[in-house]
Amino acid sequence: MSVTVFKKSNAIIPKLCKLLRAGEIIAVPTETAFGLLADATNIKAIKRIQRLKGREKNKPMPLVAANLIQAKKYLLFSPRALELARKFWPGPLTLVLPAKYSFPLGVVSKEKEVGLRVPALMWLRRLVEEYGKPLTATSANITDKPTLYNHRAVIKELSVKGLRYAVAGNLRPRLTSTVVRVKNNKIEILRPGAIINSKLKK
């Protein structure tokens, strides 16, 4: 299957939003690695990503928001979670928090929690802001295979699975986001990553 590749620019954001509203999936470079964007509230789009990646249906996938204001419309923030968000966002910190919105299975966990970050990449924040709702940001690779850092590798791996759209990019390999759950005002590091643990403990 052929893949349409867009050059990353602000000019293509309206076109990408139109595709996302139609339930399409788009592979894009983020501040960490390549991710798969889709409307996090669209159950059909979520199922398409699951098929594309070979991902378990009950395994939640991380999201990106444009800013803290947008994130607070969809998630519940404790004082400690707000402190972390204001300190590390935009940036590679994924916060796992209780959902206010009824997200589909595959986004929300059995505990009704969702992992979300505000990305450091300004272009991506502009895209999510224009779209108006959080987007998925699961890694653009088949489940349990290595993380990918350029659009050619993503296309090679996922076009045969049904990927149709990608944004060009060639990233240096780097750490993925640090994943933190904030529960009862306590911090639990679920996955070490780009933000070192000592900074979080401070």
C-alpha positions as CSV (number, residue, x, y, z in Angstrom):
1,M,0.0,0.0,0.0
2,S,1.4,3.4,-1.0
3,V,1.9,6.0,1.8
4,T,1.4,9.7,1.4
5,V,4.4,11.6,3.0
6,F,4.0,15.2,4.0
7,K,6.8,17.7,4.6
8,K,6.5,19.0,8.2
9,S,5.2,22.5,8.2
10,N,2.4,24.6,9.8
11,A,0.8,24.8,6.3
12,I,-0.1,21.1,6.4
13,I,-1.8,21.2,9.8
14,P,-5.3,21.8,8.5
15,K,-4.9,18.9,6.0
16,L,-3.7,16.6,8.8
17,C,-6.7,17.7,11.0
18,K,-9.1,16.8,8.2
19,L,-7.5,13.3,8.0
20,L,-7.7,12.8,11.7
21,R,-11.4,13.8,11.8
22,A,-12.0,11.1,9.2
23,G,-10.5,8.5,11.5
24,E,-7.1,8.2,9.8
25,I,-3.8,7.4,11.4
26,I,-0.7,9.5,10.8
27,A,2.9,8.7,11.7
28,V,4.8,11.8,12.8
29,P,8.1,12.7,14.4
30,T,7.8,13.7,18.1
31,E,10.4,15.0,20.5
32,T,11.3,11.4,21.4
33,A,10.6,9.0,18.5
34,F,8.0,8.5,15.7
35,G,4.5,8.2,17.0
36,L,1.1,7.3,15.6
37,L,-1.5,10.1,15.8
38,A,-5.2,9.4,15.9
39,D,-8.3,10.9,17.5
40,A,-8.1,9.5,21.1
41,T,-11.9,9.8,21.3
42,N,-12.6,7.8,18.1
43,I,-13.1,4.1,18.9
44,K,-12.7,3.1,15.2
45,A,-9.4,5.0,14.9
46,I,-8.2,3.3,18.2
47,K,-9.1,-0.1,16.8
48,R,-7.2,0.7,13.6
49,I,-4.0,1.5,15.5
50,Q,-4.4,-1.8,17.5
51,R,-4.6,-3.7,14.2
52,L,-1.7,-1.8,12.7
53,K,0.6,-2.4,15.7
54,G,-0.7,-5.8,16.7
55,R,-1.4,-4.2,20.1
56,E,-3.5,-5.8,22.8
57,K,-7.1,-4.3,22.9
58,N,-7.0,-3.7,26.7
59,K,-3.5,-2.1,26.7
60,P,-3.9,1.7,27.0
61,M,-1.9,3.9,24.7
62,P,-0.4,7.3,25.6
63,L,-1.8,10.6,24.5
64,V,-0.6,14.1,23.7
65,A,-2.4,17.4,24.6
66,A,-1.7,20.9,23.3
67,N,-1.3,22.4,26.8
68,L,-2.3,22.0,30.5
69,I,-5.6,23.8,29.9
70,Q,-6.6,21.2,27.3
71,A,-5.3,18.3,29.4
72,K,-7.4,19.4,32.5
73,K,-10.6,19.1,30.4
74,Y,-9.9,15.3,30.1
75,L,-8.0,14.3,33.2
76,L,-8.2,14.9,36.9
77,F,-5.1,16.6,38.4
78,S,-4.2,16.4,42.0
79,P,-2.0,19.2,43.5
80,R,1.1,17.0,43.1
81,A,0.2,16.2,39.4
82,L,-0.3,19.9,38.7
83,E,3.1,20.6,40.3
84,L,4.8,18.0,38.0
85,A,2.9,19.3,34.9
86,R,3.9,22.9,35.5
87,K,7.5,21.9,36.1
88,F,8.1,19.5,33.2
89,W,5.6,20.3,30.5
90,P,6.1,20.8,27.6
91,G,8.5,17.9,27.7
92,P,8.9,14.1,27.8
93,L,6.9,13.4,31.0
94,T,3.8,11.2,30.6
95,L,1.5,11.6,33.6
96,V,-0.9,8.7,34.3
97,L,-4.0,10.2,35.9
98,P,-7.7,9.5,36.4
99,A,-9.8,10.2,33.3
100,K,-12.7,12.8,33.4
101,Y,-13.7,11.9,29.9
102,S,-15.1,8.5,28.8
103,F,-12.2,7.4,26.5
104,P,-12.6,4.2,24.6
105,L,-10.9,0.9,25.7
106,G,-7.4,1.0,24.4
107,V,-6.9,4.5,25.7
108,V,-8.1,4.2,29.2
109,S,-6.9,1.5,31.6
110,K,-9.0,-0.8,33.8
111,E,-8.4,1.7,36.6
112,K,-9.9,4.4,34.4
113,E,-6.5,6.1,34.1
114,V,-4.9,7.7,31.0
115,G,-1.3,8.5,30.3
116,L,-0.8,11.9,28.7
117,R,2.0,14.5,28.1
118,V,2.3,17.9,26.5
119,P,5.1,17.5,23.9
120,A,8.1,19.7,23.7
121,L,7.8,19.9,19.9
122,M,6.0,23.1,19.1
123,W,4.7,21.9,15.7
124,L,3.0,19.0,17.4
125,R,1.4,21.2,20.0
126,R,0.0,23.4,17.3
127,L,-1.5,20.4,15.5
128,V,-3.2,19.1,18.7
129,E,-4.4,22.6,19.6
130,E,-5.9,23.1,16.1
131,Y,-7.5,19.6,16.3
132,G,-9.1,20.5,19.6
133,K,-8.8,17.1,21.3
134,P,-6.0,14.9,22.6
135,L,-4.4,12.6,20.1
136,T,-2.8,9.2,20.6
137,A,1.0,9.2,20.6
138,T,1.8,5.5,20.7
139,S,5.2,4.5,19.1
140,A,5.1,4.0,15.4
141,N,6.3,0.4,15.3
142,I,4.8,-3.1,15.6
143,T,4.4,-4.0,19.2
144,D,7.5,-5.3,20.9
145,K,9.7,-4.3,18.0
146,P,12.4,-1.6,18.2
147,T,11.5,2.1,18.4
148,L,11.8,3.8,15.0
149,Y,13.3,7.3,14.4
150,N,12.7,8.0,10.7
151,H,9.7,8.0,8.3
152,R,11.3,5.5,5.9
153,A,11.7,2.9,8.5
154,V,8.2,3.5,9.8
155,I,6.8,3.1,6.2
156,K,8.8,0.0,5.6
157,E,7.4,-1.7,8.8
158,L,3.8,-0.4,8.8
159,S,2.7,0.2,5.2
160,V,2.1,-3.5,4.8
161,K,-0.1,-3.3,7.9
162,G,-2.2,-0.5,6.5
163,L,-0.5,2.8,7.3
164,R,-1.4,5.4,4.7
165,Y,0.0,8.7,5.9
166,A,3.3,10.0,7.4
167,V,5.1,13.2,8.1
168,A,8.8,13.2,7.0
169,G,11.5,13.3,9.7
170,N,14.8,11.8,10.7
171,L,15.4,11.8,14.4
172,R,18.4,10.9,16.5
173,P,17.8,7.9,18.7
174,R,17.0,9.1,22.2
175,L,15.2,8.1,25.4
176,T,11.4,7.9,25.3
177,S,9.3,9.8,27.8
178,T,9.4,9.1,31.6
179,V,6.0,7.6,32.7
180,V,4.8,8.6,36.1
181,R,1.6,7.7,38.0
182,V,0.4,10.2,40.6
183,K,-2.0,8.5,43.1
184,N,-2.9,9.7,46.6
185,N,-0.5,12.5,46.0
186,K,2.4,10.1,45.7
187,I,4.7,9.6,42.6
188,E,5.3,6.2,41.2
189,I,7.8,5.9,38.3
190,L,6.3,3.3,35.9
191,R,9.0,3.7,33.1
192,P,12.3,5.5,33.4
193,G,13.0,7.8,30.5
194,A,14.3,11.2,29.3
195,I,13.6,12.9,32.7
196,I,15.9,11.5,35.3
197,N,14.4,10.1,38.5
198,S,16.4,12.5,40.8
199,K,14.7,15.5,39.1
200,L,11.2,14.0,39.8
201,K,12.0,13.2,43.4
202,K,13.1,16.8,44.0
